[in-house]
Amino acid sequence: MEQDSEILYGLKADYAERCRQEKLLYQRYSYFVDEGCKKYKLSYDDSFSAYSDALLSAIHNIVGSRFDGRSSLKTYLYQIFSNKCIDLVRKNATNKQQVHKTMPVADALYQLSDNAKNAVEKLMTSELKAKVKTQLGSIGEKCKEVLLMFEDGLTDKEIAANLNYSNAAVVKTTRLRCLEKLREKVIGN
């Protein structure tokens, strides 16, 4: 119980101490995740999610003085965790949850006829091209130039000569950074 009082006090202290105590609390009872997998037959990700949610709820209640201390911190946290696990089990057991289960696009395409598959692939490709075209201007003029030249078939060495870069290695690094920026923009939208 002395450890509990230290954590309880620390969670209400200044920011640095609160962070330290949150981390300590998280580590001390992280084995709950494995128990959630075993006891409730949850996936590791679901059990981890339940543990994280339980931890956040417990911290919120402690900081808001809604934890009265009638039980140990471990018991209190485990009860919240257990309830979160039960909620997930119920959620996963309902038929409504089946609607939200997804499958990879490749698997979905595999189930279509060849004509339908070709049509869907063309739509996806044209949509992706439109997104790329829209976002190309937002990554900067230099990036746009490098990527368009590379798309036109120029080598890194040729791009370096055309855009006055010091060498092909610099162009390659720039091109890869630009591609990453573009990827983030396209996927992020």
N, C-alpha and C positions, 0 to 999 in steps of 0.2 A: 504494500500500500504506500510505502514511502516513495517508491519509484513513480507511482500514480500521481502523488501530490506534486512531485517535481515537474512531471509532464503537464499536469493541469495548471500549475502556476506559470510554467513557461509558455503555454499556449496563449495566455492572456498578457504576456510581457511584450516588450518591444519587438519590432519586426525581425531582427536578427535572431533573437532567442526563440521567437515563435517558429521560424523556419527550422531552426535546429531541433526543436521539440517535435515538430511535424515529421521530420525525417526520422527521428528516433522512434516515434510511434509507428510510422510506416514500416520500418525495418523490424521492430520487435514482434509484430503480429503478421508479417507477410506470409507466414506458413498457413494462414487461413486460406490462401488461394488454393493450395494443394488439397486442403480439406473440402473446399467447395467442389473441386473436381471429383473427389472420391464420394463424398456424402450425397451430393445433389446431381452427380453425373453431368456436370457442366463442362464445356470445353475450357481450356486454360484461359482463353481470351474472355469468355463470359464470366468466369470466376474472378479473374483479375479485375474486370470491370465492376463487378459487385463489390469487391474489396475496396477499390478506389472510391466508389460511391459511398460505401459505408464509412470509410475514413473521413471523407469530406463532410458527411452528415454529422458524424460524431464531433469533429472539430468545430463545425458551425454551432452545434448545441452547447459544446463546452464554452466556447468564446461568448455565446449569447446567454450564458448562465442557466441553461435549461437542463444541464446534467446535475442531478442533486447528490450524487455520490453514494446512493444507497447500495450500489453494487460496485464491484471492482471495474476499472477501466476496461480490462480484458473482457469481462462478462458483458459490459455495455456494448462494446464494439462488436463482439461476436453476435449478439442478438440482432443488431442492425444488419450485420453482414448476412446472417442467416435469413432475415426477412428479404433482403435484396436477392439472395439466391432463389428463394421460393418464388419471388415475383418473376424472375427470369425463367424458372421452370414452367410456371403457369403461362407466361407469354409464349414460350416455345411450344407449348402443348396445344395451344388454341389453333383452330383452323385459320383464323385471320392471319396468323404469323406466316402461313404458307404463301400468302400473296407477296410478302416482302422478301422471300427467299429468291435469290438471283442465281444465275449461272453465267459462266463466262460467255462472251459473245461468240467465240469460236464454237462452243458446244451448241448454242442456240442456232447458229448458222448451219451446223451439221444436220440439224433436224429438218431443214427446209429443202424443198425441191431445188434442182439446179437453177431453174429460171428465177425462182424467188430469191435464191441465194445470190445470184448475179445482180439482181435489182437492188437488194439490200446493200451489197458491197459497193455498188456504184453510188448509192445515196450516201453511205458513210464516207466514201472517198471524197465526193463532191462537198459534203458538209465540212470535212476536215480541211480541204483545200480552201474553202471560204473562210474558215476560222484563221488559218495560217495567213492568208492574204490580208485579212482585217488586222491581225496583230503584228504583221511585219513592220508596219510603220511605227509601231510603239516601242520598238527595241533600239532605236537610234539609227541614224543614217549610215554610219560606218558598218554596223552589223548587217543592215539591210543589203548594202553593196556587196559585202563579202559573201553572204549567203546566196544572193542572186547570181553572182559570178560562179560560185561553186556549183549551183544548180544548172547553170549553162554549160558545165563540163570543164571549166578551167581548173588547173591544178593549183595547189597552194603556192607553188613557185611562180606561176603565171599571175596569180592574184597579188602576190607580194610585189612583183614588178609593176603591175598596173596601178596599184594603190600606194606605192612607195613605202611598203613595209620593209624592215631590214632583212628579213629572210622568211623562208617557207614555214619554219617552226613557229614563228610569231603568228603567222596567218592561221596555222592549224590551231594554236591555242585560242586565238581570237574567235575563229569559226566555231570551235567547240563551246566556248562561253556563250556565243551568240545563239547557238542552237539550244543550249540549256535555257537561256532567257526566253526564247520563243516557245519552247516546250512548256515552260511554266505558265506563260501567258495563255497559250492555247488550252492547256488542260485546266488551268485555273478558272477559265470562263465558261 
